[in-house]
Amino acid sequence: MKKIKNITGYAFLLVLGTSFFSCKKDFDKINTDPIGVPKVTADKLLAPTLTNVLAANLIRNRSINNELMQVTVSTLDEVLEGRIYRYDIRRQLSDAMWNSWYSELTNIKDINTIASGPDSVNTSYQAISKIAEAWTMQLLTDTYGDVPYTQANQGKFGVLEPAFDKQKDIYMSLLSKLEEANTLLTAGKKIVANSDPVYNGDIDKWRRFGNSLYLRLLLRIAGKAEVSVQAIAKIKEIVDTNPAKYPIMMDNTHTAKILWNGTNSSTAVYSSPFMVNVRPADFRASAIVDFFINNLTSWNDPRINPAYGKNGINRWGIAAGPAGYVGVQSAYPIGSGAPIKQAYFYSDAQSGNPASLQTDASTGVIMDVAEVDFILAEAAAKGWINGTGENYYYKGIADGINYWIPSLYPNGNDAAVRDYAFKGDFAWNNALPLDSKVVGANSKMEQIHLQKYYALFLVDFQQWFEYRRTGHPLLPKGFSLLNGGKMPVRLYYPILAQSTNPTNYKNVLAAQGPDDVNTLMWWQKP
């Protein structure tokens, strides 16, 4: 039984009203569910909701994040407008993510409502709903800034023009929800295993994911002066003071992911959105940027070593270009002609059916343990938790590779991964300064975030969010960047939000600043 989603718009309401008053049939008869299910249950909503959010994230990771963060670049006619890799951000770019996230937030909130009902109480579904809401709302607010939150998804109650909440208030609420989720999950209430495509009903792993997401949000606001002390204290409580109360991800069995079916079927359950929504010719069309591929090549990274792949293709499904595993400069000079396409990602449809990320079962990462390792490495390097950051740094490198190649570095921080880092010339150096924004200079923050950049490969917009927070990794500046050469710090509000919610749209501009890609949001300001 399908649920009608509350999307901000009026056309559906108009059609519904017209149809109701003109209908001559017995309303009770046409409104009877032929399947015989009187109402939806939490277990029926969970899988499609999580899958739909993740699918939307992956598609826009490919088209937006990867171009901003120098993973891929188009080598088509460079005179075309809207080149994201040149920081040319258009207003219409915003609509798809806004609509996808808010649509699924309706279902996420309904899971909590259903699981809180007197005849269907389930504290685990309540907690999972809160974790899913924190995951999705964090994406919304970190992409746009102040957004509807308190009054969002209330269309069925007559709230058609929701007010925009301040980002600070949204973050404080999400942190509270994650605290509540951790408490609720201690009861260990069982859920239907096959309703859960992430952990197959393992409540302990959901608890670890929720607390790891807690760390992500705390770190993101820890540099904000007005909440810094509290955020850092909470990080220390989770990691050092009371780890038994706040279990977190420790290895790749805890990584939050949805495994796709690994086939080229566009209709089977859990088909990769890369297969369903991206044509093979488009998937392989973009070139890989030199920043992304050259580091992997110089490190002799196992993820691009064919020996660890299949069909003679490396684990990340990267094809060599005419000059080998080299890339193309992002924002190459306008007027110079399109560069020769070098390394690129194989598509599923190429001859010989080589390994391709287009159908790879493992691309559906929600949050991985390597990200947690690098969160802890940064916190330790800054003196917020015990340690120097070294052990967490090596564990992050190991876990990031182990996710894709389970036979490598299963023990996390050990001699093997340290030897790999030493040979690649990126071994931890405790003598380095904490931070430096000088291109070519090294620092602990650059070491951590260069490796974190690869751990966040394919994970929605997290590479972009972290770059905006830290300025790392130090991306080279292309010759022909627009927007004054400045990395965009947000997306425009969608056209739909402007046209259907004009009063609150004006209010949010007065509070946050112009609807511009350079307007800093709350946590980006000192």
C-alpha atoms as one frame of an Amber mdcrd trajectory, in Angstrom:
protein
   0.000   0.000   0.000   1.581   3.215  -1.111   1.728   6.307   1.073   0.973
   9.722  -0.326   3.951  11.967   0.373   3.567  15.571   1.512   5.458  17.511
  -1.127   5.359  21.293  -0.932   3.031  22.202  -3.754  -0.571  22.861  -4.571
  -1.340  21.075  -7.832  -2.102  17.805  -6.087  -4.424  19.486  -3.592  -6.292
  21.190  -6.416  -6.736  17.919  -8.299  -7.807  16.119  -5.140 -10.456  18.719
  -4.355 -11.865  18.786  -7.862 -12.025  15.001  -8.067 -13.737  14.695  -4.698
 -16.604  17.019  -5.474 -17.178  15.735  -9.012 -16.993  12.026  -8.169 -20.324
  10.163  -8.494 -19.127   6.809  -7.163 -19.480   5.453  -3.668 -16.405   6.907
  -1.961 -16.212   4.080   0.578 -15.975   1.507  -2.202 -13.274   3.231  -4.229
 -11.314   3.979  -1.059 -11.199   0.314   0.010  -7.742  -1.236  -0.171  -8.076
  -4.290  -2.428  -5.024  -5.889  -0.803  -6.819  -5.965   2.520  -4.160  -4.192
   4.622  -6.006  -1.603   6.730  -2.963   0.489   7.646   0.735   0.649   7.020
   3.177  -0.627   9.636   6.646   0.595  10.550   8.392  -2.440   9.089   6.768
  -1.838   5.687   7.989   1.759   5.531  11.572   1.343   6.685  13.287  -0.359
   3.740  11.856   1.771   0.891  12.436   4.974   2.856  16.100   4.291   3.628
  16.707   3.033   0.097  15.129   6.095  -1.504  17.219   8.524   0.559  20.404
   6.611  -0.209  19.598   6.372  -3.919  19.046  10.131  -4.143  22.321  10.712
  -2.285  24.329   8.526  -4.657  22.959  10.121  -7.814  23.751  13.650  -6.617
  27.076  12.557  -5.145  28.043  11.629  -8.676  26.739  14.759 -10.381  27.455
  17.451  -7.763  29.883  16.376  -5.045  32.308  14.577  -7.348  32.650  17.575
  -9.652  33.068  20.101  -6.829  35.565  17.885  -5.023  37.737  16.994  -8.035
  36.805  13.352  -8.412  35.456  13.665 -11.959  35.308  16.316 -14.676  33.455
  16.595 -17.962  35.533  16.694 -21.135  32.605  17.717 -23.311  32.372  21.126
 -24.981  33.553  23.519 -22.306  31.458  26.436 -23.555  28.302  24.811 -22.160
  26.931  26.545 -19.080  26.339  25.056 -15.655  29.711  23.363 -15.267  29.771
  22.441 -11.598  33.514  21.723 -11.651  33.993  25.394 -12.581  31.815  26.410
  -9.595  29.031  27.466 -11.962  26.051  26.546  -9.774  22.560  27.027 -11.238
  19.343  27.456  -9.243  17.591  24.461 -10.778  20.322  22.208  -9.388  18.735
  22.400  -5.935  15.256  21.068  -6.535  15.914  17.325  -6.810  17.673  16.878
  -3.465  15.232  19.100  -1.577  12.234  17.201  -2.935  13.792  13.768  -2.376
  14.828  14.413   1.212  11.615  16.102   2.323   9.454  13.446   0.674  11.187
  10.681   2.596  11.163  12.655   5.849   7.393  12.232   5.797   7.851   8.464
   5.891  10.635   8.681   8.464   8.405  10.632  10.825   5.496   8.280  10.170
   7.671   5.341  11.277   8.089   7.035  14.644   4.382   7.860  14.880   3.364
   4.289  14.105   5.952   2.833  16.492   4.644   5.114  19.244   0.991   4.110
  18.826  -0.728   2.330  21.723  -1.209  -0.896  19.769   2.180  -0.923  18.009
   4.787   0.452  20.424   8.332  -0.478  19.404  11.173   1.531  20.896  13.676
   0.264  18.322  11.655   1.537  15.368  11.241   4.817  17.251  15.017   5.064
  17.651  15.757   4.091  14.055  13.329   6.774  12.896  15.191   9.370  14.965
  18.545   8.233  13.545  17.195   8.325   9.993  15.747  11.792  10.605  19.088
  13.060  11.925  20.863  11.579   8.883  18.455  13.161   6.395  17.969  16.526
   8.119  21.729  16.932   8.501  22.011  16.596   4.736  19.310  19.208   4.221
  20.636  21.824   6.596  24.287  21.334   5.595  23.324  21.770   1.940  21.068
  24.829   2.250  21.482  26.308   5.743  18.289  27.333   7.538  15.454  25.090
   6.307  11.914  24.108   7.366  12.125  21.664  10.247   9.628  22.120  13.063
   6.734  22.727  10.650   8.055  20.584   7.796   6.038  17.613   6.488   2.880
  18.973   8.078   0.888  19.448   4.900  -1.751  16.922   5.969  -2.369  19.110
   9.007  -2.802  22.227   6.902   0.698  23.689   7.237   1.428  24.461   3.587
   3.945  27.277   4.130   6.340  26.039   6.831   8.658  28.441   8.611  12.414
  28.031   8.210  14.246  27.005  11.393  17.698  28.309  12.237  20.493  25.832
  11.613  21.653  26.058  15.221  18.211  25.031  16.465  18.057  22.174  13.957
  21.441  20.856  15.079  20.537  21.052  18.764  17.335  19.123  18.093  19.101
  16.445  16.020  21.695  15.932  18.750  18.863  15.447  21.245  17.195  12.915
  18.937  20.417  10.914  18.687  20.753  10.967  22.480  17.178   9.688  22.748
  17.820   7.018  20.131  20.806   5.682  22.070  18.648   5.364  25.189  15.715
   3.767  23.358  17.924   1.138  21.732  19.237  -0.074  25.082  15.922  -1.916
  25.497  16.901  -4.163  22.579  13.354  -4.398  21.260  13.350  -6.699  18.221
  12.329  -5.532  14.764  11.416  -7.503  11.642  14.822  -8.501  10.260  13.892
  -8.359   6.581  12.426  -4.873   7.067  15.961  -3.596   7.710  18.210  -3.451
   4.619  21.072  -1.906   6.600  21.658  -4.255   9.555  19.091  -7.040   9.104
  17.514  -6.258  12.445  20.738  -5.997  14.493  19.801  -3.369  17.102  23.339
  -3.135  18.534  24.653  -2.045  15.142  21.922   0.580  14.801  23.020   1.940
  18.170  26.632   2.114  16.999  25.571   3.900  13.810  23.467   6.423  15.740
  26.330   7.286  18.093  28.801   7.501  15.191  26.443   9.926  13.453  26.337
  11.773  16.785  30.128  12.210  16.543  29.857  13.474  12.953  27.404  16.194
  13.949  29.346  17.149  17.080  32.590  17.510  15.143  30.892  19.664  12.519
  29.851  22.248  15.080  32.838  21.913  17.434  34.544  24.897  15.821  31.545
  27.152  16.411  32.440  29.385  19.364  29.042  29.466  21.057  28.733  25.650
  21.296  32.362  24.539  21.082  32.870  23.742  24.768  29.732  21.622  24.979
  30.399  19.802  21.693  33.983  18.918  22.610  32.918  17.764  26.073  30.317
  15.454  24.539  32.852  14.005  22.104  35.124  13.207  25.044  32.251  11.669
  26.996  31.345   9.370  24.099  34.927   8.300  23.365  36.844   8.430  26.657
  34.572   8.862  29.647  31.622   6.594  28.958  32.214   4.419  25.868  30.042
   1.609  27.256  27.042   3.954  27.263  27.819   5.174  23.747  29.082   2.269
  21.596  30.329   3.404  18.182  31.424   1.743  14.954  34.621  -0.238  15.433
  35.048  -2.232  12.210  33.427  -2.746   8.827  30.800  -5.117  10.201  29.353
  -1.932  11.739  29.505   0.191   8.559  26.024   1.448   7.680  25.285   0.410
   4.117  22.684  -1.083   1.821  24.078  -3.807  -0.411  22.706  -3.598  -3.944
  21.861  -6.789  -5.819  25.040  -6.512  -7.906  23.290  -7.107 -11.234  22.439
  -4.960 -14.238  18.713  -5.388 -13.590  16.865  -2.109 -13.262  13.766  -3.723
 -11.765  15.082  -6.141  -9.133  14.879  -5.207  -5.460  17.852  -3.124  -4.315
  19.145  -2.366  -7.795  21.892   0.241  -7.715  20.615   3.730  -8.586  23.638
   4.022 -10.861  22.116   1.227 -12.916  18.526   2.466 -12.736  19.092   6.194
 -13.297  22.365   6.571 -15.205  22.942   5.441 -18.769  26.139   3.400 -19.219
  27.443   5.940 -21.747  26.974   8.727 -19.192  28.517   6.737 -16.364  31.800
   6.384 -18.237  31.676   9.795 -19.950  33.435  11.887 -17.312  37.187  11.776
 -16.864  38.738  11.218 -13.464  40.521  14.292 -12.126  44.277  14.210 -11.659
  44.004  15.124  -7.970  41.909  12.030  -7.241  43.777   9.475  -9.348  47.358
  10.725  -9.031  47.436  10.261  -5.266  46.198   6.697  -5.612  48.805   5.981
  -8.272  51.697   7.459  -6.310  50.681   5.486  -3.221  50.259   2.246  -5.192
  46.860   2.100  -3.554  45.322  -1.408  -3.541  41.940  -0.036  -4.627  43.344
   0.661  -8.093  45.558  -2.421  -8.249  44.052  -4.996 -10.671  45.420  -7.803
  -8.491  42.758  -7.004  -5.891  39.885  -6.648  -8.350  38.292  -9.068 -10.769
  38.297  -9.678 -14.509  41.635  -7.871 -14.582  39.942  -4.675 -13.407  40.826
  -2.889 -10.158  38.390  -2.748  -7.254  37.124   0.755  -8.064  36.478  -0.125
 -11.704  38.839   2.514 -13.086  39.949   2.229 -16.696  43.375   3.482 -17.715
  43.495   6.287 -20.267  45.907   6.716 -23.192  48.620   7.741 -20.726  47.694
   5.154 -18.084  46.257   5.805 -14.633  46.495   9.567 -14.879  43.808  12.214
 -14.698  42.589  15.436 -16.257  42.911  18.790 -14.567  39.673  20.124 -13.128
  38.622  23.565 -14.451  41.041  23.279 -17.362  41.485  26.548 -19.321  38.435
  27.763 -21.216  39.222  28.158 -24.885  42.019  25.618 -24.874  39.811  22.866
 -26.235  38.637  19.868 -24.304  41.549  17.815 -22.914  42.184  14.244 -23.964
  40.134  11.981 -21.746  42.364   9.874 -19.541  41.337   7.511 -16.712  37.595
   7.021 -16.215  35.130   4.704 -14.466  34.069   1.637 -16.414  30.358   1.283
 -17.100  28.554  -2.003 -16.828  27.805  -2.196 -20.547  31.380  -2.200 -21.832
  32.637  -5.279 -23.653  33.742  -8.140 -21.473  31.465  -6.904 -18.663  34.371
  -5.647 -16.523  33.989  -4.851 -12.845  32.093  -1.580 -12.612  30.913   0.662
  -9.795  27.729   1.078 -11.805  26.480  -2.282 -10.519  28.856  -2.823  -7.602
  26.963  -4.118  -4.573  29.136  -2.120  -2.163  28.554   1.457  -3.330  25.556
   2.016  -1.038  27.460   3.478   1.926  25.477   5.543   4.423  28.349   5.982
   6.895  31.491   3.884   7.224  33.759   3.061  10.103  36.730   4.766   8.419
  34.941   8.111   8.758  34.608   7.467  12.490  38.320   6.651  12.712  39.237
   9.967  11.096  36.799  11.869  13.327  38.670  10.412  16.287  42.054  11.114
  14.693  41.161  14.792  14.369  39.737  14.969  17.880  42.895  13.367  19.299
  45.227  15.585  17.260  43.404  18.619  18.684  43.735  17.301  22.240  40.013
  16.736  22.780  40.329  13.010  23.488  43.163  10.751  24.616  45.973   9.947
  22.162  47.829  11.800  19.435  45.725  10.773  16.475  48.325   8.368  15.096
  46.579   5.099  15.873  43.195   6.379  14.707  44.817   7.684  11.509  46.274
   4.299  10.580  43.083   2.516  11.532  41.127   4.855   9.241  43.421   4.055
   6.317  43.142   0.329   7.015  39.361   0.336   7.444  38.862   2.437   4.316
  40.730  -0.097   2.189  39.346  -3.113   4.041  35.778  -2.115   3.167  36.548
  -2.577  -0.527  39.111  -5.368  -0.154  38.198  -7.477   2.905  41.378  -9.556
   2.648  43.543  -6.499   3.362  44.224  -4.958   6.780  41.501  -6.827   8.689
  43.191  -5.914  11.974  42.991  -2.165  11.466  46.030  -0.369  12.857  48.905
  -2.830  12.460  52.394  -3.104  10.948  51.098  -3.903   7.466  49.134  -0.677
   7.039  51.960   1.357   8.556  54.349  -0.150   6.035  51.943   0.729   3.212
  51.765   4.347   4.425  55.547   4.567   4.828  56.159   3.341   1.271  53.533
   5.772  -0.043  55.178   8.659   1.839  52.123   9.529   3.928  53.159   8.014
   7.272  51.923   9.884  10.336  54.306  12.609  11.434  53.624  13.864  14.931
  56.107  16.709  14.424  53.880  18.360  11.836  51.884  21.447  12.834  48.203
  20.869  13.517  47.060  22.874  10.508  48.244  24.827   7.486  46.269  26.191
   4.554  49.343  26.740   2.355  49.092  24.609  -0.795  51.982  22.153  -0.798
  52.499  22.379   2.963  51.751  19.401   5.165  50.000  19.274   8.524  48.155
  16.798  10.693  44.827  18.120   9.396  45.941  17.689   5.796  47.155  14.155
   6.461  43.894  13.193   8.161  41.588  14.820   5.655  43.389  13.668   2.548
  42.849  10.082   3.699  39.332  10.896   4.892  38.567  12.254   1.416  39.046
   8.749   0.005  37.137   7.138   2.876  34.187   9.420   1.984  34.231   8.453
  -1.692  30.586   7.928  -2.779  29.189   9.053   0.615  26.595  11.699  -0.374
  28.023  15.259   0.073  30.354  14.537   3.000  33.570  15.330   1.098  32.154
  18.763   0.248  30.826  19.392   3.761  34.162  18.512   5.330  36.094  20.669
   2.872  33.854  23.603   3.755  34.453  22.968   7.460  38.221  22.470   7.333
  39.618  23.664   3.992  41.125  20.179   3.541  42.300  18.403   1.545  44.127
  21.251  -0.199  42.572  21.112  -3.654  44.563  22.695  -6.493  42.891  25.660
  -8.169  42.021  25.195 -11.819  42.736  27.835 -14.454  39.127  28.666 -15.260
  37.101  28.657 -12.070  34.063  30.901 -11.897  32.477  32.368  -8.723  35.703
  34.275  -8.124  37.514  30.991  -7.671  35.662  30.376  -4.392  34.275  26.957
  -3.516  30.466  27.267  -3.171  29.447  26.894   0.470  25.776  26.025  -0.094
  23.171  25.459  -2.785  20.406  27.905  -3.668  16.996  27.331  -2.173  14.823
  25.492  -4.712  12.614  27.494  -7.038   9.627  25.571  -5.677  10.307  26.787
  -2.130  10.514  30.374  -3.356   7.269  30.243  -5.327   5.073  28.295  -2.888
   6.429  29.707   0.384   7.250  33.347  -0.477   6.769  34.925   2.967   8.997
  32.482   4.796  11.501  32.558   1.935  11.848  36.328   2.447  12.138  35.801
   6.186  14.963  33.310   5.888  16.945  35.625   3.621  16.582  38.389   6.178
  17.875  36.047   8.883  20.585  34.046   7.081  21.647  36.337   4.258  21.239
  36.443   0.469  20.209  33.282  -1.366  23.681  32.917  -2.791  26.207  30.086
  -3.028  28.691  32.205  -1.059  26.460  32.966   1.946  27.925  31.226   4.986
  25.591  29.179   7.144  25.698  29.092  10.946  28.384  26.462  11.580  30.659
  27.923   8.909  30.877  31.254  10.704  33.381  31.695  13.563
